Amino acid sequence: MTVSRRIFTRGAILAPAALAGPALLRVGDAGEAAAAGPVEAPQAQTPQVQRRRVGEIEVIALMDGALQRPTGMLLGYDETAASAAATLAHRRHDPAALTLGINGYVIRTGDRVIAVDTGSPAGLAPTLGRWHAALAAAGLAADRVDTVVLTHPHPDHVGGMTDPRSGMARLARAQVIASAVDWAFTFDAAVYAASPREVQVGFDISRAMIAPYDAAKTLIAPGAEVAPGLTTVAMPGHTPGHMGLRVDSGRESLLIWGDLLIAPAYQFAHPDWAFALDADKAAAAATRARVLDMAAADRIMVAGMHLDFPGFGHVERARQGYGFVAAPWDYRA
Ligand SMILES: [Zn+2]
């Protein structure tokens, strides 16, 4: 882990705050949060739900919210190059802060309801933690979820699983499918001890959110099929066992790529720019380059947890790196 302590303390990452209430949200606060400015609450803008069809399978995007992080968490970040990338991508550029949307996806196939990640823990920030509200808005009670597939167990992906106050599972009927490598990594005492305090805080949250499912988990190696038409795909780097989920039905496909990239305004153009929380930055960059190249060459529809909601679209080669073209509305859904 080569991340400097300073980068973490400049923006309280997913702080234990989440577990203990607003006071702890001040972790790392040295005025930077104020400098970056608040993310405006998105709830009035859309119903936070968007459905698509992939052949016979229904895929529902759920908006959890958004947060901001210092641009310094992008390693390789260069102001001139970043500004140019944002201009090419028709995106707003803020030299001080990255705005990260957080999405989850729910897949309905047959009578199955399969959540792919579950957003952020309630209480982490006012702009986050709306995954359950979005699920309800999609007409699904929490106990309808029979399976959670985790792309990786970072706090902003496991937050809907457990009530931070009671420690009780919120998806009472769900079995959890996760990569064996990531589950072990999350509970690895040596990795924890060697991590900066701010990273330990993330581990604390992840552990609290997934531990109640210990008896309801199936650990896999990426590449395994988890349901008919749903196949996990190895994408190591962001975490050691990070994985995507490929959805295939009829002649249609979708690749949900988890945290393949975190900052769409910059990392499509510059896949070599790592994120401070990539556990293995070189591996993450190599995976990013490989998957972006494949997605562009195969013309497969993609979705991502930090692509702007709802996150469905296509990758194409661009003058600088790659570009992203949002998918058109699906009138069949
Ligand atoms: Zn994430």
Residues whose N, C-alpha, C, O or C-beta is under 5 A from the ligand:
A	BS01	ZN	D156 D259
